Amino acid sequence: MKRLGILRLLLLMTPIFAFLLGCNNPQAAEVITSPTAQQAYQELHRPQFHFTPKANWMNDPNGMFYYKGKYHLFYQYFPDSTVWGPMHWGHAESTDMLRWEHLPIGLYPDSIGCIFSGGAVVDHNNTSKLGTTQNPPIVATFTHHDFVGEKAKSNDFQKQSIAYSIDGGYEWIKYKGNPVIPNTEKIKDFRDPKVVWHEPSQKWILVLAAYDKVKFYASPNLTDWEFISDFGIEGDNRLWECPDLFPMRVEGTEEDKWVLIVSIQKEAPNDGTATSYFVGEFDGTTFKSEIENQKWLDWGTDNYAFVTWNNVPKADGRVLGIGWMSNWQYAQIVPTETWRSAMTLPRELRLIKTASNYALHSVPVKEFESLRGLPTALGPIEIKEEKVLEGSFSASQTELDLTVDLDKTTSNSFGIKLQNELGERVLITFDKSEGKLFVDRTKSRKDQFSDAFYKNIHAAPIDFEKEQMNIRMIIDAASIEIFIDKGELSFTSIFFPSEKFNSLSLFAKDGTCNLLNGEVFPLTNIWNEKH
Ligand code: FRU
């Protein structure tokens, strides 16, 4: 009894120890608040088909690579609390980016610092000499963040380091020459290194965020890095984070471009944090954007730090990525009890040439369709006022795929409503006269937990000039992801009703909405097999 009591006390105090020790505590206690098997994944707001940690705090996706049939996902993880703390890399793997198996923590804090965001690459040619060509090393690049240095106000507390795995990504060895990019300029925000192979120059290129810009480094071997250039927007003083650089084929052409993704910590289209992109040329040294302005990958409030998987087979050819489905404005106070945060659905990116520009579209990966049950067909119908949808689906775990005839739609304001018996609701409105999509979660919970979360109705521009519009909406227990016309626009939003939403309806105000066809799919949950 006495021993148990002391143990429990020690466990309870672990977050305090971790905090006091900064993050130099490699063996910080394992998960202590795991729900039991029966409770796991059944909680009110637990996403049923989005990745979440079993317990405790998660933010950005990290170190994603594909190897030997498995997609690996690491993530910013604090195993001792449901709020952010000394970061580790949590780890999970999946054959389809949907049904995940949780694995032991991949990277622990060490004497240089704790482990902030970064990427990983499969070093097929063993350029790093950390493995062999038969058994290529997987090399993770990450930021070592030293809390002690930060408290002491030394500005070089963020440095870039590497770790490698020679067993396909399960056991990780920190490189003994860390850090591989010290912070000689003493830049306070100097982090999130992501690496890509640049075929023409036969070099690895690393991009990292340096406060209000990104910096590029080149290396023949992943261990020796040389600074080559930086890229930013004149006059911008927002905080940039989690960059990603990769080549992409423009859909339907023989043209290749380079895409630079950057997450931005403020002044996103709907406040707070969001992921943006540039499209242009990268010649091995400098990146030149060819689009007029920085664009948003997702107009919603809840798709941050979106980055891509390395080493997706050429035969597959897709560019695949995932984002953190939250926003720093409220991520740490959302009302989930044993865990915090989910990832977005995994998405395929498509690079499209428009009349005057390039645009990056995103859609859920095709594997997602394997979660669909039997559809309920909906069209053609004219929606007047409100039509409650009925079928063998639940309002909080469903997908709608609707095609609207815009020419014949007379209503200026149509959309869908998700609600429960408490009158809590989320409204998705397509407003023709405003030329906008509105996502209104302001009344999605009576007991509001944050001003920032509930204060505004969120909006995105929509082109209503076309004849038809395809609207796809994927609703999980605590989120909606909206994709218009194959990802021309995507919009991700989270919500936390105090009871599950149990009614789903289509509405049209002052006129009719002409629905050409539609399908509603029930969706199965991803956790029932292994956990
Ligand atoms: C982005 C971010 C990164 C950093 C990590 C720390 O959400 O702030 O820049 O590496 O989170 O957890």
Boltz pocket constraint, residues with backbone or C-beta under 6 A from the ligand:
constraints:
  - pocket:
      binder: B
      contacts: [[A, 59], [A, 60], [A, 76], [A, 87], [A, 115], [A, 116], [A, 117], [A, 143], [A, 191], [A, 192], [A, 240], [A, 241], [A, 242], [A, 305]]
      max_distance: 6.0
